[in-house]
């Protein structure tokens, strides 16, 4: 298993952990009677539950891009130190993002998000030359 695929796996685990954390935060806000029911009446998440919901939504915005890049690196056998470091930077950045968002650290949270996004860009480095060459020669 490559470092990139391992980080993809752990990022998926993190996504499931975030789903659970958001669910428990919302359950703490609204109680069992509402959360086990049909939820016909919308009750927006607020406070910690709202922050966990937004952090999860943000994860769902970046994870598909990360997964696509990692799978492209793997499928083209272009793994190198850039993609290995980038995958780790993405994962650890996303992991740090959850508590930073949960406690409401606006500037730090944004900085951590940027680090994780830079991780995706680093994963793209081994693909740039091949992708550019493919576009120019087609």
CORZIHU-V672881 format. One record per residue. N is the residue number from 1. SS is DSSP state (alpha for helix, beta for strand, coil for the rest). D_LAST is the distance of its C-alpha to the last C-alpha in Angstrom with 1 decimal. Layout:
BEGIN
((N | SS | D_LAST) (N | SS | D_LAST))
END
This chain:
BEGIN
((1 | coil | 32.6) (2 | coil | 30.5) (3 | alpha | 31.8) (4 | alpha | 28.9) (5 | alpha | 29.8) (6 | alpha | 33.4) (7 | alpha | 32.9) (8 | alpha | 31.0) (9 | alpha | 34.0) (10 | alpha | 36.5) (11 | alpha | 34.6) (12 | alpha | 35.0) (13 | alpha | 38.7) (14 | alpha | 39.0) (15 | alpha | 37.7) (16 | alpha | 40.4) (17 | alpha | 43.0) (18 | alpha | 42.1) (19 | alpha | 42.5) (20 | alpha | 45.9) (21 | alpha | 46.9) (22 | alpha | 46.1) (23 | alpha | 47.9) (24 | alpha | 51.0) (25 | alpha | 51.0) (26 | alpha | 51.0) (27 | alpha | 53.6) (28 | alpha | 55.8) (29 | alpha | 55.4) (30 | alpha | 56.2) (31 | coil | 58.1) (32 | alpha | 58.0) (33 | alpha | 59.5) (34 | alpha | 56.5) (35 | alpha | 53.7) (36 | coil | 54.8) (37 | coil | 55.2) (38 | coil | 53.0) (39 | coil | 52.3) (40 | coil | 52.9) (41 | coil | 53.9) (42 | coil | 51.1) (43 | coil | 52.2) (44 | coil | 49.7) (45 | coil | 49.4) (46 | coil | 51.1) (47 | alpha | 51.9) (48 | alpha | 50.6) (49 | alpha | 49.3) (50 | alpha | 47.3) (51 | alpha | 45.9) (52 | alpha | 44.9) (53 | alpha | 43.3) (54 | alpha | 41.2) (55 | alpha | 40.3) (56 | alpha | 39.2) (57 | alpha | 37.1) (58 | alpha | 35.4) (59 | alpha | 34.7) (60 | alpha | 33.1) (61 | alpha | 30.9) (62 | alpha | 29.5) (63 | alpha | 29.8) (64 | alpha | 26.9) (65 | alpha | 24.5) (66 | alpha | 26.1) (67 | alpha | 25.9) (68 | alpha | 22.2) (69 | alpha | 21.4) (70 | alpha | 23.9) (71 | alpha | 22.7) (72 | alpha | 19.1) (73 | alpha | 20.6) (74 | alpha | 22.7) (75 | alpha | 20.2) (76 | coil | 17.9) (77 | coil | 21.1) (78 | coil | 20.4) (79 | coil | 24.0) (80 | coil | 25.7) (81 | alpha | 28.5) (82 | alpha | 26.6) (83 | alpha | 25.7) (84 | alpha | 29.3) (85 | alpha | 31.0) (86 | alpha | 28.9) (87 | alpha | 29.7) (88 | alpha | 33.4) (89 | alpha | 33.4) (90 | alpha | 32.0) (91 | alpha | 34.6) (92 | alpha | 37.6) (93 | alpha | 36.7) (94 | alpha | 36.7) (95 | alpha | 39.9) (96 | alpha | 41.6) (97 | alpha | 40.4) (98 | alpha | 42.5) (99 | alpha | 46.0) (100 | alpha | 45.1) (101 | alpha | 44.3) (102 | alpha | 47.3) (103 | coil | 49.8) (104 | coil | 48.2) (105 | coil | 47.1) (106 | alpha | 45.0) (107 | alpha | 43.8) (108 | alpha | 43.6) (109 | alpha | 41.7) (110 | alpha | 39.1) (111 | alpha | 38.8) (112 | alpha | 38.4) (113 | alpha | 35.7) (114 | alpha | 33.8) (115 | alpha | 34.2) (116 | alpha | 32.8) (117 | alpha | 29.7) (118 | alpha | 29.2) (119 | alpha | 29.2) (120 | alpha | 26.2) (121 | alpha | 24.4) (122 | alpha | 25.5) (123 | alpha | 24.1) (124 | alpha | 20.6) (125 | alpha | 20.9) (126 | alpha | 19.7) (127 | alpha | 16.5) (128 | alpha | 15.5) (129 | alpha | 14.2) (130 | alpha | 12.1) (131 | alpha | 10.8) (132 | alpha | 10.1) (133 | alpha | 8.5) (134 | alpha | 6.1) (135 | alpha | 5.5) (136 | alpha | 5.7) (137 | alpha | 3.8) (138 | coil | 0.0))
END
